[in-house]
Amino acid sequence: MQNAEEQEDAPGTMSFWEHLDELRSRLFKMILFFLLGAACAWVFKEELLSIMTRPFVEGWGSQENGPSLHFAAPAALFMAYVKLAVLGGFVLSLPFQLYQLWAFIAPGLYAKEKKFALPFVISSTVLFATGGFFGWKVVFPVAFDFLLGMQRDQFSNGLQVEATVMVNEYLQFVIRALLAFGAVFEIPVVVFFLSVAGVLHHRHLIRFARYFVVIAFVVSAVITPPDPLSQLLMAGPLCFLYVLSIGIAYIFGRKNLPVATDS
């Protein structure tokens, strides 16, 4: 028979319809927070475009013509601003989205696990923002300097190759890369919860480390532009985060978790 402390710590139970009502309520709040964030981002859409294009301007260098973005259809610039508003809504509402996600799964957790709600929200938000900022501040300037620098070359017959960058394609590339940087920086959070749940052990991560290095460079090659320096700037932090995750798994993981030995 469970004692009073064990019963208090046990996870709660909800019926299927209660779960459904809870899910509907959480989804409504998540959509509401997102729309509010997107509305705020729309108000500052020009400022956001200026921020997002700063690495592009820096990478343009001292060309004869100044940096510029183009749009081919009348509504193209409007759709570009919509993309910025969607990105802004996602980023601004991320802490609220993460809290709603945690609140939805919290009834099925033990009391000692529910106390991780605030650290989960804060750490996930900070790591995502750090990943996005790292890509924008460190990787993008190097990448654009390399890519846009190709237009400086002039052929022997006098042909000049110049970049005509479309605003929608530019934002699509940058937003996809920013989200990817933010997502991969969440590795320590994912490892933490898998360790607490008893799914991962730090020795699992140590054994998998050599494979992760290869995966890190493959992921970097997919996410970043095709120049070695950008890939290295992405793969390096990924490997560092993996080492950090090993330490997190060692500290917070279950000590008696069985680990398969090499044959």
MIDREN-23495 format. One line per field, with one value per residue (C-alpha): residue number from 0; residue in three letters; x, y, z. Coordinates in nm, 3 decimals, padded with zeros to 5 digits. Layout:
BEGIN
i: [NUM:...];
aa: [ALA:...];
x: [X:...];
y: [Y:...];
z: [Z:...];
This chain:
BEGIN
i: [0:1:2:3:4:5:6:7:8:9:10:11:12:13:14:15:16:17:18:19:20:21:22:23:24:25:26:27:28:29:30:31:32:33:34:35:36:37:38:39:40:41:42:43:44:45:46:47:48:49:50:51:52:53:54:55:56:57:58:59:60:61:62:63:64:65:66:67:68:69:70:71:72:73:74:75:76:77:78:79:80:81:82:83:84:85:86:87:88:89:90:91:92:93:94:95:96:97:98:99:100:101:102:103:104:105:106:107:108:109:110:111:112:113:114:115:116:117:118:119:120:121:122:123:124:125:126:127:128:129:130:131:132:133:134:135:136:137:138:139:140:141:142:143:144:145:146:147:148:149:150:151:152:153:154:155:156:157:158:159:160:161:162:163:164:165:166:167:168:169:170:171:172:173:174:175:176:177:178:179:180:181:182:183:184:185:186:187:188:189:190:191:192:193:194:195:196:197:198:199:200:201:202:203:204:205:206:207:208:209:210:211:212:213:214:215:216:217:218:219:220:221:222:223:224:225:226:227:228:229:230:231:232:233:234:235:236:237:238:239:240:241:242:243:244:245:246:247:248:249:250:251:252:253:254:255:256:257:258:259:260:261:262];
aa: [MET:GLN:ASN:ALA:GLU:GLU:GLN:GLU:ASP:ALA:PRO:GLY:THR:MET:SER:PHE:TRP:GLU:HIS:LEU:ASP:GLU:LEU:ARG:SER:ARG:LEU:PHE:LYS:MET:ILE:LEU:PHE:PHE:LEU:LEU:GLY:ALA:ALA:CYS:ALA:TRP:VAL:PHE:LYS:GLU:GLU:LEU:LEU:SER:ILE:MET:THR:ARG:PRO:PHE:VAL:GLU:GLY:TRP:GLY:SER:GLN:GLU:ASN:GLY:PRO:SER:LEU:HIS:PHE:ALA:ALA:PRO:ALA:ALA:LEU:PHE:MET:ALA:TYR:VAL:LYS:LEU:ALA:VAL:LEU:GLY:GLY:PHE:VAL:LEU:SER:LEU:PRO:PHE:GLN:LEU:TYR:GLN:LEU:TRP:ALA:PHE:ILE:ALA:PRO:GLY:LEU:TYR:ALA:LYS:GLU:LYS:LYS:PHE:ALA:LEU:PRO:PHE:VAL:ILE:SER:SER:THR:VAL:LEU:PHE:ALA:THR:GLY:GLY:PHE:PHE:GLY:TRP:LYS:VAL:VAL:PHE:PRO:VAL:ALA:PHE:ASP:PHE:LEU:LEU:GLY:MET:GLN:ARG:ASP:GLN:PHE:SER:ASN:GLY:LEU:GLN:VAL:GLU:ALA:THR:VAL:MET:VAL:ASN:GLU:TYR:LEU:GLN:PHE:VAL:ILE:ARG:ALA:LEU:LEU:ALA:PHE:GLY:ALA:VAL:PHE:GLU:ILE:PRO:VAL:VAL:VAL:PHE:PHE:LEU:SER:VAL:ALA:GLY:VAL:LEU:HIS:HIS:ARG:HIS:LEU:ILE:ARG:PHE:ALA:ARG:TYR:PHE:VAL:VAL:ILE:ALA:PHE:VAL:VAL:SER:ALA:VAL:ILE:THR:PRO:PRO:ASP:PRO:LEU:SER:GLN:LEU:LEU:MET:ALA:GLY:PRO:LEU:CYS:PHE:LEU:TYR:VAL:LEU:SER:ILE:GLY:ILE:ALA:TYR:ILE:PHE:GLY:ARG:LYS:ASN:LEU:PRO:VAL:ALA:THR:ASP:SER];
x: [00.000:00.130:00.192:00.059:00.379:00.386:00.019:00.081:00.378:00.198:00.094:-00.265:-00.514:-00.758:-01.026:-01.005:-01.261:-01.082:-00.759:-00.944:-01.087:-00.747:-00.585:-00.844:-00.795:-00.415:-00.426:-00.659:-00.421:-00.120:-00.290:-00.396:-00.042:00.093:-00.151:-00.069:00.302:00.249:00.046:00.327:00.582:00.371:00.382:00.763:00.794:01.028:01.259:01.255:01.344:01.633:01.760:01.722:01.910:02.203:02.427:02.336:02.435:02.761:02.839:02.773:03.096:03.217:03.040:02.985:02.609:02.472:02.298:01.938:01.657:01.401:01.048:00.898:00.524:00.317:00.220:00.565:00.686:00.359:00.405:00.763:00.634:00.378:00.665:00.843:00.526:00.486:00.847:00.809:00.487:00.655:00.962:00.771:00.518:00.771:00.787:00.407:00.391:00.643:00.456:00.127:00.299:00.436:00.102:-00.063:00.175:00.212:-00.093:00.084:00.405:00.520:00.529:00.910:00.906:00.651:00.899:01.102:00.834:01.006:01.359:01.219:01.057:01.354:01.627:01.440:01.372:01.728:01.885:01.659:01.731:02.105:02.105:01.922:02.144:02.458:02.349:02.254:02.561:02.840:02.752:02.545:02.804:03.070:02.835:02.713:03.064:03.165:02.858:02.818:03.192:03.162:03.002:03.326:03.489:03.502:03.556:03.834:03.582:03.452:03.139:03.028:02.820:02.601:02.362:01.990:01.851:01.474:01.333:01.108:01.384:01.622:01.381:01.292:01.659:01.733:01.420:01.475:01.836:01.748:01.485:01.731:01.998:01.747:01.626:01.970:02.063:01.784:01.992:02.079:01.711:01.610:01.893:01.801:01.443:01.538:01.790:01.539:01.289:01.547:01.566:01.926:02.240:02.558:02.743:02.500:02.602:02.973:02.942:02.752:02.991:03.198:02.883:02.746:03.052:02.974:02.606:02.697:02.895:02.624:02.357:02.583:02.630:02.252:02.168:02.452:02.567:02.814:03.138:03.367:03.396:03.019:02.989:03.269:03.107:02.790:02.944:03.171:02.890:02.693:02.980:03.020:02.649:02.679:02.966:02.758:02.469:02.690:02.757:02.386:02.300:02.566:02.430:02.056:02.031:01.923:02.230:02.092:01.990:02.127:02.369:02.446:02.813:03.001:03.030];
y: [00.000:00.344:00.582:00.937:01.085:00.842:00.906:01.281:01.239:01.005:01.144:01.248:01.068:01.221:01.068:01.080:01.361:01.558:01.525:01.640:01.945:02.026:01.995:02.224:02.483:02.475:02.497:02.797:02.977:02.889:03.025:03.339:03.405:03.347:03.591:03.856:03.810:03.823:04.143:04.304:04.188:04.332:04.677:04.665:04.480:04.737:04.724:04.344:04.346:04.581:04.346:04.035:04.190:04.322:04.020:04.057:04.426:04.349:04.066:04.287:04.473:04.765:04.688:04.961:04.934:04.933:04.627:04.581:04.326:04.295:04.160:04.040:04.063:04.346:04.137:03.983:04.242:04.214:03.835:03.891:04.105:03.834:03.584:03.820:03.861:03.483:03.444:03.726:03.577:03.242:03.387:03.632:03.371:03.088:03.108:03.099:02.812:02.610:02.673:02.560:02.247:02.176:02.249:01.994:01.710:01.813:01.614:01.294:01.378:01.311:01.606:01.607:01.632:01.915:02.149:02.157:02.369:02.706:02.577:02.403:02.719:02.944:02.709:02.616:02.981:03.093:02.810:02.869:03.241:03.174:02.943:03.195:03.481:03.275:03.202:03.565:03.721:03.473:03.238:03.457:03.737:03.481:03.296:03.606:03.744:03.420:03.385:03.748:03.781:03.567:03.854:04.051:03.822:03.954:03.733:03.798:03.910:04.185:04.002:04.110:03.873:04.056:03.930:03.999:03.876:03.849:03.945:03.639:03.392:03.573:03.563:03.202:03.107:03.312:03.210:02.841:02.867:03.063:02.808:02.527:02.694:02.748:02.388:02.225:02.436:02.258:01.940:01.985:02.029:01.716:01.515:01.641:01.516:01.188:01.137:01.219:00.982:00.705:00.676:00.798:00.740:00.945:00.631:00.599:00.947:00.873:00.562:00.755:01.055:00.951:00.909:01.242:01.424:01.291:01.379:01.730:01.798:01.649:01.864:02.167:02.102:02.091:02.397:02.634:02.767:02.546:02.689:02.503:02.788:02.820:02.445:02.447:02.737:02.529:02.189:02.325:02.450:02.132:01.918:02.147:02.114:01.738:01.733:01.958:01.713:01.428:01.622:01.695:01.327:01.232:01.472:01.425:01.076:00.768:00.603:00.248:00.258:-00.054:00.012:-00.244:-00.336:-00.374:-00.728];
z: [00.000:-00.088:00.198:00.198:00.057:-00.235:-00.312:-00.312:-00.544:-00.785:-01.122:-01.168:-01.388:-01.634:-01.853:-02.232:-02.255:-01.983:-02.183:-02.494:-02.317:-02.172:-02.514:-02.672:-02.400:-02.433:-02.812:-02.795:-02.561:-02.777:-03.089:-02.900:-02.775:-03.125:-03.284:-03.024:-03.089:-03.466:-03.432:-03.232:-03.489:-03.772:-03.612:-03.625:-03.957:-04.114:-03.813:-03.826:-04.194:-04.119:-03.847:-04.061:-04.352:-04.150:-04.224:-04.592:-04.591:-04.413:-04.653:-04.955:-04.892:-05.099:-05.423:-05.678:-05.627:-05.275:-05.124:-05.230:-05.221:-05.498:-05.536:-05.861:-05.787:-05.636:-05.333:-05.282:-05.032:-04.839:-04.816:-04.700:-04.415:-04.333:-04.302:-04.065:-03.859:-03.836:-03.725:-03.474:-03.340:-03.291:-03.117:-02.895:-02.787:-02.743:-02.359:-02.339:-02.591:-02.392:-02.068:-02.223:-02.348:-02.003:-01.840:-02.069:-01.978:-01.610:-01.481:-01.584:-01.400:-01.048:-00.809:-00.807:-01.187:-01.198:-01.030:-01.354:-01.528:-01.486:-01.562:-01.871:-02.005:-01.927:-02.051:-02.370:-02.453:-02.377:-02.577:-02.876:-02.871:-02.830:-03.130:-03.347:-03.234:-03.295:-03.651:-03.718:-03.556:-03.630:-03.915:-04.148:-04.192:-04.281:-04.515:-04.697:-04.727:-04.899:-05.120:-05.222:-05.272:-05.583:-05.769:-05.745:-05.996:-06.350:-06.650:-06.897:-07.160:-06.932:-06.818:-06.470:-06.258:-06.007:-05.743:-05.776:-05.446:-05.407:-05.069:-05.035:-05.120:-04.887:-04.592:-04.661:-04.646:-04.334:-04.140:-04.214:-04.099:-03.784:-03.682:-03.747:-03.534:-03.254:-03.272:-03.259:-02.958:-02.768:-02.745:-02.372:-02.280:-02.470:-02.313:-01.967:-01.986:-02.148:-01.868:-01.596:-01.760:-01.756:-02.134:-02.165:-01.963:-01.992:-02.103:-02.393:-02.506:-02.463:-02.680:-02.947:-02.947:-03.248:-03.455:-03.338:-03.469:-03.817:-03.778:-03.660:-03.976:-04.197:-04.030:-04.060:-04.430:-04.478:-04.267:-04.351:-04.690:-04.879:-04.747:-04.502:-04.251:-04.202:-04.156:-03.900:-03.713:-03.688:-03.613:-03.339:-03.110:-03.181:-03.053:-02.751:-02.670:-02.697:-02.446:-02.220:-02.257:-02.139:-01.820:-01.777:-01.823:-01.569:-01.307:-01.354:-01.505:-01.316:-01.175:-01.188:-01.553:-01.728:-02.012:-02.278:-02.305:-02.628:-02.745];
